[in-house]
Amino acid sequence: HRDLWKGGVHHRDISAGNLMYYKDESGRVVGVLNDFDLATLVIGKGPTGNQRTGTVPFMARDLLTKEGLDGDITHIYRHEVESFIWVLVWIC
């Protein structure tokens, strides 16, 4: 996920339904992030706040404020990490 973010691919919809795992031949668990249909390609100097996508229960709190819903908050990597944390809370 971090490598994709650095490469300009922002998933923007981290949720329990978009995370999967499998065991490889050696028995090691491998995590998979899927469903990139809402992902954005960042062109230019950085992320913008003009796309508001995501699964509400797992979205970062900043993005659910009035400013976030109006697109005034820039979507940054911390928002994606917060979504992973909300997924962890939901699973536990």
N, C-alpha and C positions, 0 to 999 in steps of 0.2 A: 504494500500500500504506500509506504513512504517513497519507494523508488518511482512509482507511478505519479505520485504527487509532485516530486521533484522534476519529473519529465513533462509536467503540464497536464496530466490527466487527473481530474478531481472527481471522485466517485459521487459525493454529495448525497448518498442515500445508504449510509451504514445502518443496517438493521439486522435483527435476528434472522429474518428470512433470506438475507443476502450473504449469510456466512454459512459455510459448510466445512466438513472435514472428511478425511479418509485416512486409512492406514496403508502405507506403502508395503512393498514386499518384505522389508525388514521389520515391519511392525511399528514404524515411526508414524506418529500422527501428523498429518499435513493439513494446515488450514487453507481454505479457499474463499476469496471474496469474489462474488459473482454479481450478475445483473447490473451491467454498466449502461443500461438504456437511458438513465438520467445523468450520466457522467458528462462533464464538460471538458473541452480542450481549452486551455488557457493560452491565448495568443497575446503577446505584449509583455508589459512589465509586471504582471502579477494578477492575483485573483480579484474579481469584482463582486459586488453584492447584488448584481442584477438578476441572478437566478436563485429562486427560492424553491428548492426541491428537498424531499426527504420524507421519512416516515416519522410523523410527529412525536410519538412516544420516545424516539431515540435521537431526536434532534438536539443540538446544543441549545441551552437556555437563551443565550444571546440572540439566536436567530428566531426565537419565538416572541421576542418583545415587539412593540409597535415599530421601532426603528428597523429591526430585523425583517419584519414582514413587509415593510415599505421598501426594502432593498438598500437601506442606508448603512448597513453593517457589512463590511467586507468579510467574505467567507475565507477563513484562514485554516491552517492545518490543525490548530487547537480545537476547532469545532468538530473536525472529523474524529479526533482522538476522544473528545467528550462523548461522541456517539458510540464509540467502542465501549466506553465505560458504562453508558446506559444499557447497552446490550448485556454486559457482564452482570449488572445489577438485576436485570430482568431474568436472566438465566438462573442466578442464585436464588 
